[in-house]
Structure formats: structure tokens, C-alpha cells
Amino acid sequence: MQELKETEKIALFVDVENFIGFSYALRLPIDLAPVIKKLTETGRVLFRRSFGDLNQSLGATQQYNRLHHVRQMLQRNLVQHEDVPYDSKYKNSSDIRLAVEALSIAFRHPDITTFAVVASDRDYIPLFAKLRELGKNVTGISGNPTTVRDRYITACDAIFYVEDLYKAESALLGEAADAGVVAEPVSESYLREQYLDLLVRAVSSLSEQGRKTIGASIVPRMRQMQSDFDVSRAGFSSFKEFVAIAEEAGLISTRWQGYDILVTLPSAATTETTTESSTELVKSGSAEEYRRFVEGKLRVPLPPRDLRGRIYKTTAEVLNDEELSIGLNDLSHDVADELLAQEITITQPAAFKLLYSLYRAGCFIVEPGPSSFDPQVLGVKHGTETWDEKFIDNMLYLMNKEMKDTAFVHKNLSSLFYEDEEKADAIARKLADLQVEAATG
């Protein structure tokens, strides 16, 4: 009985319209059994509620004949369903009913520790925030990463995707519905890059707090920083395999400490030695030397010129959709999301670094934000066609300021920023504006 007292107690809430919608789009069975099975790995699911208009939801996906099947599925999984008919052609109040019931249970049953919500609607973010204020854990459950936005993920303590549950049991995929468009999954290479950056940040965070950076501490911290973190989604069989790849990339060092892995970041001395030795191999005034400086400032690889142009265009589109201001960090998340929807992969840190450079170059109308690194963006100050020139101007200014003993070869700088030497004269003019004499190289 002691074990039952200590196990997690879970309340499950299902937005039926969301669930049917993403199941249809991803060609997955309309079945909550895998979701409940996943939740029971961590605790007991004591409350099971669903809300929505089944007729309307199934009709919207041309699945009228599945009504009896869905009702049976809910009964089989002990889910108490409440039909919430549409008040008009386009709106019902099922999300409000779900939120009211969740808060009611939170207050009436303080022993419930985790609230799991099957939905991908950002309208639930205020509910998640209130539940977390009450000391509850929030688990978000959605179709796959393309069906949710970063703000939704951030609002959860943990999140998992129904599509991943079926990938784990690939034999079940054949039971999917016949119709629907399959959303493109997030690539493993994209997740690997994202997770490696997350690992470095987690280890750095724990080190700054004086905590031991072992696997048992790192994994919860990474999940705290990104609630859908799961090494298996990036193609790793274990956390051990994941950190081995990070070590091969030179991002971390590892050694066994007892039964766990101790992870450390390369020391400053080691980094300086490595930088000095590698710099000796790079010719002064070469495009590679300039690239290393620029990427050292950005702390991410310099995006190709075409990609920079796509980022600028998408940023302007996102800002046009915003009625009020948006933080620079949130803006970078939205831009990365929009690009991913266009099958263009760029990590949020890379988008943020480029947008921050544009902010420093005066491309945005801003007001103070929560920190100097996260101003509130009100709009744009210059047309996007000028942004890349502003970005290059800012980089050249920093290079002139900090690379005192370096020759500035305009052809090599043109190769770096424009990816050919045709803009060498334009670079020479920019250098002249900075009162820097261009070298011939």
C-alpha cells in the first residue's frame, strides 16, 4: 500500500476535436489506449474526462460512420465524455468546459499531482499556467511536433506525441485511417542539433548552481528546459549514446562516477589552447579567419545568404501578424517554427542570434523588455531588402573593433558574406566608411 500512496496521481483531459483532428491528419487510429498506457508508466490515471462535439468533429473529417466506434473507444478506456454542441457553425465552448473541470478537480482533489491534456490548442496555455501556479505538473499530449507551437511546449512540464507511441509499435501503424495528409516529421538531424545545444546549456546551468553534472541531474534539467526532450526522438538508443556523440563533437567531456556519467564542459584553458593551435593553421586575412570571428560572435554557424534572406522575409511576416509587441526571443521561436513548416530547418538559437544582430544593427523598432537581450519588438525600421547589408555592416564594425592586427581583404570578405567575389568593391566602400584600408590579399 505504501507504493500506491507514493505513486503519481494523474487526471486526464481530452479535447476530442483536437484529438480527432490530429489523429486524422497523421493517419493514426482514434484510440486513447496508447496515451493511457504511457501515462500509467509514471502513475495512476484516476480521472478521465473528454469534451467536445463528436458529430461535428467526425463530420469535419468525413468520418461520420466512426461515431459508434469512438463512443465505444471512450467507454473501453473508462473516459467520461461530455458532448458540448456547437453554439454556432464555427464555435462551441468545449475548451472552457475542459478548463473549468480541470480547475475544479485541482481544488477539490489536492492529491492529484499531474494534469495531462490531450490537445494542441494554444488556448489552453492560460490553464496550464494556472495549474502550475497551484503546484501541479502539466503534461501536454499532441500528435507530433508539427502540430504544436513552441509556446505550448514551454507551458508544459512534460510533453509527448501520440505519433511517437505508434512508431514504438510500428506494427500498429497499418491500422491508420485511409484519408488525410501526413504532416512532415521533424528530422532527426534537426533534433540532434537542438538537443546538443540543450545539453551544453543544461550542463552550464547546473555548473553555475554548483550542482553535480551527472546524468541523473542533467536529464531532468534538459526536460525542464525543453519539455519534449527525449533522446529516442533524435535516433539515440540511450542517454549514454547521446553524450558519446556530444563528446565526439568536442562539446563535452565525460567520465564514469560510480554508476552514472559525469559530464563537464571543456575548460577555458583547453578551449584557448585549441583555438590558438587551430588559428595557426588559418592564414591571416583569409575568409576562414573572418568566418571564425563571425561565428564566434554569433555562437552558431553563419547561415548561407539565401537562408538569411528567408529568415528576414519570415520575420517580417511574423511581425505583420502580431497585433502588439513580441519579445525578441519569442520572435525567434515563431520564425524557426514558420521556417520548419516550410521544410526549412534552422534552430531557434541560430534564428535568435541573427535577429539579435539585426536588433543591434537598428533594423527593429523596440522598447525595453525583461532583459537587454530580449527587447520587445514593435515593428521594423528598415525594409527587409536592406537587412543583410545592415547585418554585414554590423559584423564589419565588430571585426574592425576587435581584429586589430588582421588585414581586411575585401575579396575574401565578399566571399564570406556574399559567397562570391563580385561584391568586393561594395565591401571596400563599407570598409572606407569605417576608415579601414582594404588589403589586396
C-alpha positions in Angstrom: 0.0 0.0 0.0 2.9 2.3 0.6 3.8 2.1 -3.1 0.3 3.1 -4.1 0.4 6.1 -1.8 3.7 7.4 -3.3 2.8 6.9 -7.0 1.9 9.9 -9.1 -1.9 10.6 -9.3 -3.0 11.8 -12.7 -6.1 13.5 -14.1 -6.5 13.1 -17.9 -8.5 15.6 -20.0 -9.2 15.2 -23.7 -10.2 17.9 -26.2 -12.0 15.4 -28.6 -12.0 17.8 -31.5 -8.2 18.3 -31.3 -7.6 14.6 -30.8 -9.7 13.5 -33.7 -8.2 16.3 -35.9 -4.6 15.5 -35.4 -5.3 11.7 -35.5 -6.9 12.1 -38.9 -4.1 14.4 -40.2 -1.4 12.0 -39.1 -3.3 8.8 -40.2 -3.4 7.4 -36.7 -6.1 5.4 -35.0 -8.6 7.3 -32.9 -7.7 5.5 -29.8 -6.7 6.8 -26.3 -5.3 3.4 -25.2 -1.6 4.2 -26.1 -1.9 7.5 -24.3 -3.3 6.0 -21.1 -0.7 3.2 -21.3 2.1 5.8 -21.5 0.7 7.7 -18.5 0.4 4.6 -16.4 4.2 4.2 -16.7 4.5 7.1 -14.2 1.3 6.8 -12.1 -2.4 6.0 -11.8 -4.9 7.8 -14.0 -7.7 8.5 -11.5 -9.8 11.0 -13.5 -10.5 10.6 -17.2 -12.6 13.3 -18.9 -13.3 14.3 -22.5 -15.2 17.2 -24.0 -16.4 18.2 -27.5 -18.9 17.7 -30.2 -18.3 14.2 -31.6 -20.7 14.6 -34.5 -19.2 17.9 -35.6 -15.6 16.6 -35.1 -16.1 13.4 -37.1 -18.1 15.3 -39.8 -15.3 17.8 -40.3 -13.0 14.9 -41.3 -15.7 12.9 -43.2 -15.8 10.1 -40.7 -19.5 10.1 -39.8 -19.5 6.3 -39.7 -17.0 6.2 -36.9 -19.3 7.7 -34.2 -20.2 4.4 -32.7 -16.5 3.3 -32.8 -15.4 6.5 -31.0 -18.0 6.2 -28.3 -17.1 2.6 -27.7 -13.4 3.6 -27.5 -14.1 6.2 -24.8 -16.1 3.7 -22.8 -13.5 1.0 -23.2 -10.8 3.4 -21.8 -13.1 4.5 -18.9 -13.2 8.0 -20.2 -16.3 10.0 -19.1 -17.4 12.1 -22.1 -19.4 15.3 -22.2 -20.9 16.3 -25.5 -20.6 20.1 -26.0 -22.7 21.0 -29.0 -21.7 23.9 -31.2 -23.5 27.2 -30.4 -22.9 28.4 -33.9 -21.4 27.0 -37.1 -17.9 27.7 -36.0 -17.8 27.8 -32.2 -18.5 25.8 -29.1 -17.4 26.0 -25.5 -15.7 22.6 -25.0 -12.3 24.3 -24.2 -14.0 26.3 -21.5 -15.7 23.2 -20.1 -12.4 21.4 -20.0 -10.6 24.2 -18.2 -13.4 24.6 -15.7 -13.4 20.9 -14.9 -9.6 20.7 -14.6 -9.5 23.6 -12.1 -12.5 22.2 -10.2 -10.6 18.9 -9.8 -7.4 20.8 -8.9 -9.2 22.5 -6.0 -11.4 19.6 -4.9 -8.7 16.9 -5.1 -5.4 18.4 -4.0 -3.8 15.0 -4.0 -3.8 15.0 -7.9 -0.2 15.8 -8.8 -0.3 15.7 -12.6 -2.8 17.1 -15.2 -2.5 15.5 -18.6 -4.2 17.3 -21.5 -4.7 15.8 -25.0 -4.8 18.9 -27.2 -2.6 21.1 -29.4 -4.5 24.3 -29.0 -2.7 27.4 -27.6 -5.9 28.4 -25.9 -5.0 26.0 -23.1 -1.8 27.9 -22.2 -3.5 30.1 -19.5 -5.0 26.9 -18.0 -1.5 25.3 -17.9 -0.1 28.4 -16.3 -2.8 28.4 -13.5 -2.3 24.7 -12.8 1.5 25.2 -12.4 0.8 28.1 -10.1 -1.2 25.7 -8.0 1.9 23.4 -7.8 0.6 20.9 -10.3 2.6 19.2 -13.1 1.2 19.6 -16.6 1.8 17.0 -19.3 0.8 18.0 -22.8 -0.1 15.3 -25.3 -0.3 16.2 -29.0 0.0 14.5 -32.4 3.6 15.3 -33.4 5.9 18.3 -33.1 4.5 19.9 -36.2 1.0 20.2 -34.6 2.1 22.4 -31.7 3.9 25.7 -31.2 6.9 26.4 -29.0 4.8 28.4 -26.6 2.6 25.4 -25.9 5.6 23.2 -25.3 7.2 25.7 -23.0 3.9 25.9 -21.0 4.1 22.2 -20.2 6.3 20.4 -17.6 6.5 17.4 -20.0 5.1 16.7 -23.4 4.8 13.6 -25.6 3.5 12.8 -29.0 0.9 10.2 -30.0 2.8 9.6 -33.3 5.9 8.5 -31.3 3.8 6.0 -29.4 2.9 4.3 -32.6 6.4 4.5 -34.0 7.5 2.4 -31.0 5.0 -0.2 -32.0 5.3 0.1 -35.8 3.0 -2.8 -36.5 0.1 -0.7 -35.3 0.7 1.9 -38.0 -1.2 -0.2 -40.5 -4.5 0.5 -38.7 -4.4 4.2 -39.6 -7.4 5.9 -41.3 -7.4 5.9 -45.1 -7.6 9.6 -45.7 -5.7 12.6 -44.5 -2.5 14.4 -45.2 0.6 13.3 -43.3 2.5 16.1 -41.7 6.2 16.1 -42.3 8.0 14.9 -39.1 10.9 16.8 -37.6 14.1 15.4 -38.9 16.4 13.5 -36.5 19.4 15.7 -37.6 17.4 18.8 -36.7 16.6 17.4 -33.2 20.2 16.2 -32.7 21.5 19.8 -33.3 18.8 21.2 -31.0 19.5 18.6 -28.3 23.3 19.1 -28.4 22.8 22.8 -27.8 20.3 22.0 -25.0 22.8 19.6 -23.4 25.5 22.3 -23.2 23.1 24.8 -21.7 21.9 22.3 -19.1 25.4 21.4 -18.0 26.4 25.0 -17.9 23.2 25.8 -15.8 23.9 23.1 -13.3 27.6 24.0 -13.0 26.7 27.7 -12.3 24.5 26.5 -9.4 27.3 24.3 -8.0 25.4 21.1 -8.7 26.9 17.8 -9.8 26.6 17.4 -13.6 25.7 13.7 -13.7 23.1 12.1 -15.9 20.6 11.8 -13.1 20.6 15.6 -12.8 21.2 16.6 -16.5 18.2 14.7 -17.9 15.6 16.3 -15.6 17.2 19.7 -16.2 17.0 19.3 -20.0 13.4 18.2 -19.8 12.7 21.2 -17.6 14.3 23.5 -20.2 12.5 21.7 -23.1 9.6 19.7 -22.1 9.5 17.4 -25.2 13.1 16.3 -24.8 13.5 12.6 -25.5 16.8 11.2 -26.9 14.9 8.4 -28.7 13.2 11.0 -30.9 16.7 12.1 -32.2 17.6 8.5 -33.0 19.6 7.6 -29.9 19.0 4.4 -28.0 20.1 5.8 -24.7 21.4 9.0 -22.9 24.8 7.3 -22.8 24.9 7.1 -26.6 23.7 10.7 -26.9 26.5 12.1 -24.7 29.1 10.0 -26.5 28.1 11.8 -29.8 28.4 15.2 -27.9 31.8 14.2 -26.7 33.0 13.2 -30.2 31.9 16.7 -31.4 34.1 18.2 -28.7 31.2 19.9 -26.9 31.7 18.0 -23.6 33.9 15.6 -21.7 32.7 12.5 -19.8 33.9 10.0 -17.3 32.1 7.5 -15.1 31.5 8.4 -11.5 30.0 5.5 -9.6 27.1 4.2 -11.6 26.5 7.4 -13.5 28.1 9.6 -16.2 29.8 12.8 -15.1 29.6 15.4 -17.9 31.8 18.5 -18.0 32.3 21.3 -20.4 35.8 21.9 -21.9 37.8 24.1 -19.6 38.6 27.7 -20.7 42.3 26.8 -20.8 41.6 23.8 -23.1 39.4 26.0 -25.3 42.1 28.7 -25.6 44.8 26.2 -26.4 42.6 24.5 -29.1 41.7 27.9 -30.5 45.4 29.0 -30.6 46.6 25.8 -32.3 43.8 25.9 -34.8 44.3 29.6 -35.6 47.9 28.9 -36.5 46.6 26.8 -39.4 44.4 29.6 -40.7 46.0 32.3 -42.9 45.6 35.8 -41.7 43.2 37.8 -43.8 41.5 34.6 -45.1 37.8 34.0 -45.5 38.2 31.2 -42.9 39.6 33.6 -40.3 36.8 36.0 -40.9 34.2 33.2 -40.6 35.7 32.0 -37.3 35.3 35.5 -35.9 31.7 36.0 -37.1 30.6 32.5 -35.9 32.4 33.2 -32.6 30.2 36.3 -32.2 27.0 34.5 -33.4 27.9 31.3 -31.5 26.2 29.4 -34.3 27.3 28.7 -37.9 26.8 31.6 -40.2 23.6 30.9 -42.2 24.1 31.0 -46.0 23.0 34.1 -47.7 19.8 32.6 -49.2 18.8 31.3 -45.8 19.4 34.7 -44.3 17.0 36.1 -46.8 14.3 33.6 -46.0 14.8 34.4 -42.3 14.4 38.1 -42.9 11.2 37.6 -45.0 9.7 35.3 -42.5 10.5 37.6 -39.6 8.7 40.5 -41.4 5.7 38.2 -42.0 5.5 37.1 -38.3 5.7 40.7 -37.2 2.9 41.7 -39.6 0.7 39.0 -37.9 1.4 40.4 -34.4 -1.2 42.9 -33.2 1.1 44.0 -30.3 4.8 43.8 -29.5 6.6 40.5 -29.2 9.8 39.7 -27.3 12.9 39.0 -29.5 13.2 35.5 -28.0 9.6 34.7 -28.8 10.0 36.1 -32.2 12.9 33.8 -32.9 10.8 30.8 -31.8 8.0 31.8 -34.2 10.4 32.4 -37.1 12.0 29.0 -36.6 8.5 27.4 -36.4 7.4 29.1 -39.6 10.5 28.1 -41.4 10.1 24.5 -40.3 6.6 24.5 -41.6 8.2 25.5 -45.0 10.6 22.5 -44.6 13.5 24.9 -43.9 15.4 23.7 -40.9 17.1 26.2 -38.6 17.5 26.0 -34.9 15.9 28.6 -32.6 19.3 29.7 -31.2 20.6 30.3 -34.8 17.5 32.4 -35.6 17.8 34.3 -32.3 21.5 35.2 -32.9 20.8 36.5 -36.4 17.7 38.5 -35.2 19.7 39.9 -32.2 22.4 41.1 -34.7 19.7 42.8 -36.7 18.4 44.4 -33.5 21.9 45.7 -32.7 22.1 47.0 -36.3 19.0 49.1 -35.8 16.6 47.1 -38.0 13.7 47.0 -35.5 11.6 49.5 -33.6 11.9 48.3 -30.0 11.1 49.1 -26.4 12.8 47.7 -23.2 12.0 44.1 -22.5 12.6 41.8 -19.5 16.4 41.9 -20.2 18.8 43.8 -22.5 19.0 40.6 -24.6 15.2 40.3 -25.1 13.7 43.6 -26.1 10.1 44.0 -27.1 9.9 44.3 -30.9 7.2 46.8 -32.1 7.9 46.7 -35.8 10.6 47.2 -38.4 12.6 50.3 -39.0 14.0 49.4 -42.5 12.8 47.3 -45.4 13.9 43.7 -45.3 15.8 44.2 -48.6 18.4 46.3 -46.6 18.7 43.9 -43.6 21.5 41.8 -44.9 23.5 44.9 -45.7 22.8 46.1 -42.1 23.9 42.7 -40.8 27.2 42.8 -42.8 27.8 46.5 -41.7 27.4 45.4 -38.1 29.8 42.5 -38.5 32.4 44.6 -40.2 32.2 47.2 -37.4 32.9 44.5 -34.8 35.7 43.0 -36.9 37.4 46.4 -37.2 36.9 47.0 -33.5 38.3 43.6 -32.3 40.6 42.3 -35.0 43.2 45.0 -34.7 46.1 43.0 -36.3 44.2 41.5 -39.1 44.3 42.6 -42.7 40.9 43.2 -44.3 40.9 41.6 -47.7 37.8 42.8 -49.5 37.7 39.8 -51.9 37.8 37.4 -49.0 35.2 39.3 -47.1 33.0 39.3 -50.1 33.4 35.5 -50.4 32.3 35.1 -46.8 29.2 37.4 -46.8 28.1 37.2 -50.4 29.5 33.8 -51.3 31.5 35.2 -54.3 34.0 37.9 -55.0 31.6 40.1 -57.2 30.8 42.4 -54.2 34.4 43.1 -53.4 34.0 46.8 -54.4 30.9 47.1 -52.1 33.0 45.6 -49.2 35.8 48.1 -50.0 33.3 51.0 -49.8 31.9 49.7 -46.4 35.5 49.5 -45.1 36.2 53.0 -46.3 33.1 54.2 -44.4 34.8 52.7 -41.3 38.0 54.3 -42.2 39.7 51.0 -42.7 42.1 50.5 -45.6 41.3 47.4 -47.6 44.1 45.0 -48.3 44.5 43.4 -51.7 45.3 39.9 -50.3 
